[in-house]
Amino acid sequence: GMALAGGAMLFVISDEVIPETHHGVHSRLSTYALMFGFIVMMTLDNLFG
């Protein structure tokens, strides 16, 4: 429930609110990289926090 909503919000923020990430050839890659970085950050926080 809440994880899906959080992931959707992260995608919308990266995809719509930050349009500078979509200038160039790899526009979707920047969105996926942001989501992957967030997942890594949350995983490390749960492991060591």
C-alpha distance matrix in Angstrom:
0.0 3.8 5.6 5.4 6.4 8.8 10.2 10.8 12.6 14.5 15.7 16.8 18.6 20.3 21.1 22.3 23.1 25.0 27.4 29.7 27.7 28.5 32.2 33.6 33.2 30.0 27.7 24.6 25.4 25.1 21.5 20.6 22.7 20.9 17.5 19.3 20.9 17.7 16.4 19.9 20.0 16.9 18.2 21.6 20.4 18.8 22.0 24.5 23.0
3.8 0.0 3.8 5.4 5.0 6.1 8.6 9.8 10.5 12.2 14.2 15.2 16.4 18.3 19.7 20.7 20.9 22.7 25.5 27.7 25.7 27.0 30.7 32.3 32.2 29.0 26.6 23.7 24.4 23.5 20.0 19.5 21.1 18.8 15.7 17.7 18.7 15.2 14.5 17.9 17.4 14.3 16.2 19.3 17.7 16.6 20.0 22.2 20.3
5.6 3.8 0.0 3.8 5.4 5.0 6.1 8.5 9.8 10.5 12.3 14.2 15.3 16.5 18.0 19.7 20.1 21.4 24.0 25.9 23.6 24.9 28.6 29.8 29.5 26.1 24.1 21.0 21.3 20.6 17.3 16.3 17.8 15.8 12.5 14.1 15.4 12.2 11.0 14.5 14.5 11.6 13.2 16.5 15.5 14.4 17.6 20.0 18.7
5.4 5.4 3.8 0.0 3.8 5.4 5.1 6.1 8.6 9.9 10.6 12.3 14.2 15.4 16.2 17.8 18.9 20.4 22.6 24.8 22.5 23.3 27.0 28.2 27.8 24.6 22.4 19.2 20.0 19.7 16.1 15.3 17.5 15.8 12.4 14.5 16.4 13.6 12.6 16.3 16.8 14.4 15.9 19.3 18.7 17.9 20.8 23.4 22.3
6.4 5.0 5.4 3.8 0.0 3.8 5.5 5.1 6.2 8.6 9.9 10.5 12.2 14.3 15.1 16.0 16.6 18.7 21.1 23.6 21.8 22.6 26.4 28.1 28.1 25.1 22.4 19.7 20.9 20.0 16.3 16.3 18.4 16.1 13.2 16.0 17.3 14.2 14.1 17.8 17.6 15.3 17.6 20.7 19.5 19.2 22.5 24.5 23.0
8.8 6.1 5.0 5.4 3.8 0.0 3.8 5.4 5.1 6.2 8.6 9.9 10.5 12.3 14.0 15.2 15.3 16.8 19.6 21.6 19.7 21.2 24.8 26.5 26.8 23.6 21.0 18.5 19.2 17.8 14.4 14.4 15.9 13.2 10.6 13.3 14.1 10.7 11.1 14.7 14.1 12.0 14.7 17.5 16.3 16.4 19.7 21.5 19.9
10.2 8.6 6.1 5.1 5.5 3.8 0.0 3.8 5.4 5.1 6.2 8.6 9.9 10.7 12.0 14.0 14.7 15.8 18.1 20.1 17.7 18.8 22.5 23.8 23.7 20.4 18.1 15.2 15.9 15.0 11.5 11.1 13.0 10.9 7.8 10.6 12.2 9.5 9.5 13.3 13.6 12.0 14.2 17.2 16.8 17.0 19.8 21.9 21.0
10.8 9.8 8.5 6.1 5.1 5.4 3.8 0.0 3.8 5.4 5.1 6.2 8.6 10.0 10.3 11.7 13.0 14.7 16.7 19.2 17.2 17.8 21.5 23.1 23.1 20.2 17.4 14.7 16.2 15.4 11.7 12.1 14.6 12.6 10.0 13.3 15.0 12.6 13.0 16.7 17.0 15.7 18.0 20.9 20.4 20.7 23.6 25.6 24.5
12.6 10.5 9.8 8.6 6.2 5.1 5.4 3.8 0.0 3.8 5.4 5.1 6.1 8.5 9.7 10.3 10.5 12.5 15.1 17.6 16.1 17.2 20.9 23.0 23.6 20.8 17.8 15.7 17.1 15.5 11.9 13.2 15.0 12.2 10.5 14.1 14.8 12.1 13.6 17.0 16.5 15.4 18.3 20.7 19.8 20.6 23.7 25.2 23.8
14.5 12.2 10.5 9.9 8.6 6.2 5.1 5.4 3.8 0.0 3.8 5.5 5.2 6.2 8.4 10.1 10.1 10.9 13.7 15.5 13.6 15.2 18.7 20.6 21.1 18.1 15.4 13.4 14.2 12.2 8.9 10.1 11.4 8.4 7.0 10.7 11.2 8.8 10.7 13.9 13.5 13.1 16.0 18.1 17.6 18.8 21.6 23.0 22.0
15.7 14.2 12.3 10.6 9.9 8.6 6.2 5.1 5.4 3.8 0.0 3.8 5.5 5.2 5.8 8.3 9.7 10.4 12.2 14.4 12.1 12.9 16.6 18.2 18.4 15.6 12.7 10.3 11.8 10.6 6.8 8.3 10.7 8.6 7.2 10.9 12.3 10.8 12.3 15.5 15.8 15.7 18.1 20.4 20.5 21.5 24.0 25.7 25.0
16.8 15.2 14.2 12.3 10.5 9.9 8.6 6.2 5.1 5.5 3.8 0.0 3.8 5.5 5.0 5.5 7.1 9.1 10.8 13.7 12.4 12.8 16.4 18.6 19.4 17.0 13.6 12.0 14.2 12.6 9.2 11.6 13.8 11.5 10.7 14.5 15.5 13.9 15.7 18.9 18.8 18.6 21.3 23.5 23.1 24.3 27.0 28.5 27.5
18.6 16.4 15.3 14.2 12.2 10.5 9.9 8.6 6.1 5.2 5.5 3.8 0.0 3.8 5.6 5.6 4.9 6.5 9.3 11.7 10.8 12.2 15.6 18.2 19.5 17.1 13.8 12.9 14.5 12.0 9.2 12.0 13.2 10.2 10.5 14.2 14.3 12.7 15.3 18.0 17.3 17.5 20.6 22.3 21.7 23.4 26.1 27.1 25.9
20.3 18.3 16.5 15.4 14.3 12.3 10.7 10.0 8.5 6.2 5.2 5.5 3.8 0.0 3.8 5.9 6.1 5.4 7.7 9.4 7.6 9.2 12.7 14.9 16.0 13.5 10.3 9.6 10.8 8.2 5.7 9.0 10.0 7.5 8.6 12.0 12.2 11.6 14.2 16.5 16.3 17.2 19.9 21.5 21.5 23.4 25.7 26.7 26.1
21.1 19.7 18.0 16.2 15.1 14.0 12.0 10.3 9.7 8.4 5.8 5.0 5.6 3.8 0.0 3.8 6.3 6.4 6.8 9.5 7.9 7.8 11.5 13.6 14.6 12.5 8.9 8.2 10.7 9.0 6.4 9.7 11.7 10.2 10.8 14.2 15.1 14.7 16.8 19.3 19.6 20.3 22.7 24.6 24.8 26.4 28.7 30.0 29.4
22.3 20.7 19.7 17.8 16.0 15.2 14.0 11.7 10.3 10.1 8.3 5.5 5.6 5.9 3.8 0.0 3.8 5.8 6.0 9.6 9.5 9.3 12.5 15.3 16.8 15.4 11.7 11.6 14.3 12.3 10.1 13.5 15.3 13.3 14.0 17.5 18.1 17.3 19.7 22.3 22.1 22.6 25.4 27.2 26.9 28.6 31.2 32.3 31.3
23.1 20.9 20.1 18.9 16.6 15.3 14.7 13.0 10.5 10.1 9.7 7.1 4.9 6.1 6.3 3.8 0.0 3.8 5.9 8.9 9.6 10.6 13.3 16.6 18.6 17.1 13.6 13.9 15.9 13.2 11.4 14.9 15.8 13.2 14.5 18.0 17.8 16.7 19.7 22.0 21.1 21.9 25.0 26.3 25.8 27.8 30.4 31.1 29.9
25.0 22.7 21.4 20.4 18.7 16.8 15.8 14.7 12.5 10.9 10.4 9.1 6.5 5.4 6.4 5.8 3.8 0.0 3.8 5.5 6.2 8.1 10.5 13.7 16.0 14.5 11.2 12.2 13.6 10.5 9.7 13.4 13.7 11.3 13.5 16.6 16.0 15.7 18.9 20.7 20.0 21.3 24.2 25.2 25.1 27.4 29.7 30.2 29.4
27.4 25.5 24.0 22.6 21.1 19.6 18.1 16.7 15.1 13.7 12.2 10.8 9.3 7.7 6.8 6.0 5.9 3.8 0.0 3.8 5.3 5.5 7.5 11.0 13.6 12.9 9.5 11.3 13.3 10.7 10.5 14.2 14.9 13.4 15.6 18.5 18.4 18.5 21.4 23.2 22.9 24.4 27.1 28.2 28.3 30.6 32.7 33.4 32.8
29.7 27.7 25.9 24.8 23.6 21.6 20.1 19.2 17.6 15.5 14.4 13.7 11.7 9.4 9.5 9.6 8.9 5.5 3.8 0.0 3.8 5.4 5.9 9.3 12.4 11.9 9.3 11.9 12.9 10.0 11.0 14.6 14.3 13.2 16.1 18.4 17.9 18.7 21.7 22.9 22.6 24.6 27.1 27.8 28.2 30.7 32.5 33.0 32.6
27.7 25.7 23.6 22.5 21.8 19.7 17.7 17.2 16.1 13.6 12.1 12.4 10.8 7.6 7.9 9.5 9.6 6.2 5.3 3.8 0.0 3.8 5.8 8.1 10.4 8.9 6.3 8.5 9.1 6.2 7.6 11.0 10.7 10.1 13.0 15.0 14.8 15.9 18.7 19.9 20.0 22.1 24.3 25.1 25.8 28.2 29.9 30.5 30.5
28.5 27.0 24.9 23.3 22.6 21.2 18.8 17.8 17.2 15.2 12.9 12.8 12.2 9.2 7.8 9.3 10.6 8.1 5.5 5.4 3.8 0.0 3.8 6.1 8.1 7.5 4.3 7.2 9.1 7.6 8.6 11.8 12.5 12.5 14.7 16.8 17.4 18.5 20.8 22.3 22.8 24.7 26.7 27.9 28.7 30.8 32.5 33.5 33.5
32.2 30.7 28.6 27.0 26.4 24.8 22.5 21.5 20.9 18.7 16.6 16.4 15.6 12.7 11.5 12.5 13.3 10.5 7.5 5.9 5.8 3.8 0.0 3.8 7.1 8.1 6.4 10.1 11.3 10.0 11.9 14.8 15.0 15.3 17.9 19.7 19.9 21.4 23.9 24.9 25.4 27.6 29.5 30.4 31.4 33.7 35.2 35.9 36.1
33.6 32.3 29.8 28.2 28.1 26.5 23.8 23.1 23.0 20.6 18.2 18.6 18.2 14.9 13.6 15.3 16.6 13.7 11.0 9.3 8.1 6.1 3.8 0.0 3.8 5.8 6.0 9.7 10.3 10.1 12.6 14.8 14.8 16.1 18.6 19.7 20.3 22.3 24.3 25.1 26.1 28.4 29.9 30.8 32.2 34.4 35.5 36.5 37.0
33.2 32.2 29.5 27.8 28.1 26.8 23.7 23.1 23.6 21.1 18.4 19.4 19.5 16.0 14.6 16.8 18.6 16.0 13.6 12.4 10.4 8.1 7.1 3.8 0.0 3.8 5.8 8.6 9.0 10.1 12.6 13.9 14.3 16.3 18.4 19.1 20.2 22.4 23.9 24.7 26.2 28.4 29.5 30.6 32.3 34.3 35.2 36.4 37.2
30.0 29.0 26.1 24.6 25.1 23.6 20.4 20.2 20.8 18.1 15.6 17.0 17.1 13.5 12.5 15.4 17.1 14.5 12.9 11.9 8.9 7.5 8.1 5.8 3.8 0.0 3.8 5.7 5.2 6.8 9.3 10.2 10.6 12.8 14.7 15.3 16.5 18.8 20.2 20.9 22.6 24.7 25.7 26.9 28.7 30.5 31.4 32.8 33.6
27.7 26.6 24.1 22.4 22.4 21.0 18.1 17.4 17.8 15.4 12.7 13.6 13.8 10.3 8.9 11.7 13.6 11.2 9.5 9.3 6.3 4.3 6.4 6.0 5.8 3.8 0.0 3.8 5.4 5.7 7.1 9.2 10.3 11.5 13.3 14.8 16.0 17.6 19.3 20.6 21.9 23.7 25.1 26.5 27.9 29.7 31.0 32.4 32.8
24.6 23.7 21.0 19.2 19.7 18.5 15.2 14.7 15.7 13.4 10.3 12.0 12.9 9.6 8.2 11.6 13.9 12.2 11.3 11.9 8.5 7.2 10.1 9.7 8.6 5.7 3.8 0.0 3.8 5.4 5.2 6.3 8.6 10.0 10.9 12.3 14.3 15.6 16.8 18.5 20.1 21.5 22.7 24.5 25.9 27.4 28.8 30.4 30.9
25.4 24.4 21.3 20.0 20.9 19.2 15.9 16.2 17.1 14.2 11.8 14.2 14.5 10.8 10.7 14.3 15.9 13.6 13.3 12.9 9.1 9.1 11.3 10.3 9.0 5.2 5.4 3.8 0.0 3.8 5.4 5.1 6.0 8.5 9.8 10.2 12.0 14.1 15.1 16.1 18.0 19.9 20.7 22.2 24.0 25.6 26.6 28.2 29.0
25.1 23.5 20.6 19.7 20.0 17.8 15.0 15.4 15.5 12.2 10.6 12.6 12.0 8.2 9.0 12.3 13.2 10.5 10.7 10.0 6.2 7.6 10.0 10.1 10.1 6.8 5.7 5.4 3.8 0.0 3.8 5.5 5.0 6.2 8.7 9.8 10.4 12.3 14.3 15.2 16.3 18.4 19.9 21.0 22.4 24.4 25.6 26.8 27.3
21.5 20.0 17.3 16.1 16.3 14.4 11.5 11.7 11.9 8.9 6.8 9.2 9.2 5.7 6.4 10.1 11.4 9.7 10.5 11.0 7.6 8.6 11.9 12.6 12.6 9.3 7.1 5.2 5.4 3.8 0.0 3.8 5.4 5.2 6.3 8.7 10.0 10.8 12.6 14.4 15.5 16.8 18.5 20.2 21.2 22.9 24.6 26.0 26.1
20.6 19.5 16.3 15.3 16.3 14.4 11.1 12.1 13.2 10.1 8.3 11.6 12.0 9.0 9.7 13.5 14.9 13.4 14.2 14.6 11.0 11.8 14.8 14.8 13.9 10.2 9.2 6.3 5.1 5.5 3.8 0.0 3.8 5.4 5.1 6.0 8.5 9.8 10.5 12.2 14.1 15.4 16.4 18.3 19.8 21.1 22.4 24.3 24.8
22.7 21.1 17.8 17.5 18.4 15.9 13.0 14.6 15.0 11.4 10.7 13.8 13.2 10.0 11.7 15.3 15.8 13.7 14.9 14.3 10.7 12.5 15.0 14.8 14.3 10.6 10.3 8.6 6.0 5.0 5.4 3.8 0.0 3.8 5.4 5.0 6.0 8.5 9.8 10.4 12.1 14.2 15.2 16.4 18.1 19.9 20.9 22.3 23.1
20.9 18.8 15.8 15.8 16.1 13.2 10.9 12.6 12.2 8.4 8.6 11.5 10.2 7.5 10.2 13.3 13.2 11.3 13.4 13.2 10.1 12.5 15.3 16.1 16.3 12.8 11.5 10.0 8.5 6.2 5.2 5.4 3.8 0.0 3.8 5.5 5.1 6.2 8.7 9.9 10.5 12.4 14.2 15.4 16.4 18.5 20.0 21.1 21.3
17.5 15.7 12.5 12.4 13.2 10.6 7.8 10.0 10.5 7.0 7.2 10.7 10.5 8.6 10.8 14.0 14.5 13.5 15.6 16.1 13.0 14.7 17.9 18.6 18.4 14.7 13.3 10.9 9.8 8.7 6.3 5.1 5.4 3.8 0.0 3.8 5.4 5.1 6.3 8.7 9.9 10.7 12.3 14.4 15.3 16.6 18.4 20.1 20.2
19.3 17.7 14.1 14.5 16.0 13.3 10.6 13.3 14.1 10.7 10.9 14.5 14.2 12.0 14.2 17.5 18.0 16.6 18.5 18.4 15.0 16.8 19.7 19.7 19.1 15.3 14.8 12.3 10.2 9.8 8.7 6.0 5.0 5.5 3.8 0.0 3.8 5.4 5.1 6.2 8.6 9.9 10.5 12.3 14.2 15.4 16.5 18.3 19.1
20.9 18.7 15.4 16.4 17.3 14.1 12.2 15.0 14.8 11.2 12.3 15.5 14.3 12.2 15.1 18.1 17.8 16.0 18.4 17.9 14.8 17.4 19.9 20.3 20.2 16.5 16.0 14.3 12.0 10.4 10.0 8.5 6.0 5.1 5.4 3.8 0.0 3.8 5.4 5.1 6.1 8.6 9.8 10.6 12.2 14.3 15.3 16.4 17.1
17.7 15.2 12.2 13.6 14.2 10.7 9.5 12.6 12.1 8.8 10.8 13.9 12.7 11.6 14.7 17.3 16.7 15.7 18.5 18.7 15.9 18.5 21.4 22.3 22.4 18.8 17.6 15.6 14.1 12.3 10.8 9.8 8.5 6.2 5.1 5.4 3.8 0.0 3.8 5.4 5.0 6.2 8.5 9.9 10.5 12.3 14.2 15.4 15.4
16.4 14.5 11.0 12.6 14.1 11.1 9.5 13.0 13.6 10.7 12.3 15.7 15.3 14.2 16.8 19.7 19.7 18.9 21.4 21.7 18.7 20.8 23.9 24.3 23.9 20.2 19.3 16.8 15.1 14.3 12.6 10.5 9.8 8.7 6.3 5.1 5.4 3.8 0.0 3.8 5.4 5.2 6.1 8.6 9.8 10.6 12.2 14.3 14.7
19.9 17.9 14.5 16.3 17.8 14.7 13.3 16.7 17.0 13.9 15.5 18.9 18.0 16.5 19.3 22.3 22.0 20.7 23.2 22.9 19.9 22.3 24.9 25.1 24.7 20.9 20.6 18.5 16.1 15.2 14.4 12.2 10.4 9.9 8.7 6.2 5.1 5.4 3.8 0.0 3.8 5.5 5.1 6.2 8.5 9.9 10.5 12.1 13.3
20.0 17.4 14.5 16.8 17.6 14.1 13.6 17.0 16.5 13.5 15.8 18.8 17.3 16.3 19.6 22.1 21.1 20.0 22.9 22.6 20.0 22.8 25.4 26.1 26.2 22.6 21.9 20.1 18.0 16.3 15.5 14.1 12.1 10.5 9.9 8.6 6.1 5.0 5.4 3.8 0.0 3.8 5.5 5.3 6.1 8.7 10.0 10.6 11.0
16.9 14.3 11.6 14.4 15.3 12.0 12.0 15.7 15.4 13.1 15.7 18.6 17.5 17.2 20.3 22.6 21.9 21.3 24.4 24.6 22.1 24.7 27.6 28.4 28.4 24.7 23.7 21.5 19.9 18.4 16.8 15.4 14.2 12.4 10.7 9.9 8.6 6.2 5.2 5.5 3.8 0.0 3.8 5.5 5.0 6.2 8.6 10.0 9.7
18.2 16.2 13.2 15.9 17.6 14.7 14.2 18.0 18.3 16.0 18.1 21.3 20.6 19.9 22.7 25.4 25.0 24.2 27.1 27.1 24.3 26.7 29.5 29.9 29.5 25.7 25.1 22.7 20.7 19.9 18.5 16.4 15.2 14.2 12.3 10.5 9.8 8.5 6.1 5.1 5.5 3.8 0.0 3.8 5.4 5.2 6.2 8.7 9.6
21.6 19.3 16.5 19.3 20.7 17.5 17.2 20.9 20.7 18.1 20.4 23.5 22.3 21.5 24.6 27.2 26.3 25.2 28.2 27.8 25.1 27.9 30.4 30.8 30.6 26.9 26.5 24.5 22.2 21.0 20.2 18.3 16.4 15.4 14.4 12.3 10.6 9.9 8.6 6.2 5.3 5.5 3.8 0.0 3.8 5.4 5.0 6.0 7.6
20.4 17.7 15.5 18.7 19.5 16.3 16.8 20.4 19.8 17.6 20.5 23.1 21.7 21.5 24.8 26.9 25.8 25.1 28.3 28.2 25.8 28.7 31.4 32.2 32.3 28.7 27.9 25.9 24.0 22.4 21.2 19.8 18.1 16.4 15.3 14.2 12.2 10.5 9.8 8.5 6.1 5.0 5.4 3.8 0.0 3.8 5.5 5.5 5.0
18.8 16.6 14.4 17.9 19.2 16.4 17.0 20.7 20.6 18.8 21.5 24.3 23.4 23.4 26.4 28.6 27.8 27.4 30.6 30.7 28.2 30.8 33.7 34.4 34.3 30.5 29.7 27.4 25.6 24.4 22.9 21.1 19.9 18.5 16.6 15.4 14.3 12.3 10.6 9.9 8.7 6.2 5.2 5.4 3.8 0.0 3.8 5.7 5.4
22.0 20.0 17.6 20.8 22.5 19.7 19.8 23.6 23.7 21.6 24.0 27.0 26.1 25.7 28.7 31.2 30.4 29.7 32.7 32.5 29.9 32.5 35.2 35.5 35.2 31.4 31.0 28.8 26.6 25.6 24.6 22.4 20.9 20.0 18.4 16.5 15.3 14.2 12.2 10.5 10.0 8.6 6.2 5.0 5.5 3.8 0.0 3.8 5.9
24.5 22.2 20.0 23.4 24.5 21.5 21.9 25.6 25.2 23.0 25.7 28.5 27.1 26.7 30.0 32.3 31.1 30.2 33.4 33.0 30.5 33.5 35.9 36.5 36.4 32.8 32.4 30.4 28.2 26.8 26.0 24.3 22.3 21.1 20.1 18.3 16.4 15.4 14.3 12.1 10.6 10.0 8.7 6.0 5.5 5.7 3.8 0.0 3.8
23.0 20.3 18.7 22.3 23.0 19.9 21.0 24.5 23.8 22.0 25.0 27.5 25.9 26.1 29.4 31.3 29.9 29.4 32.8 32.6 30.5 33.5 36.1 37.0 37.2 33.6 32.8 30.9 29.0 27.3 26.1 24.8 23.1 21.3 20.2 19.1 17.1 15.4 14.7 13.3 11.0 9.7 9.6 7.6 5.0 5.4 5.9 3.8 0.0
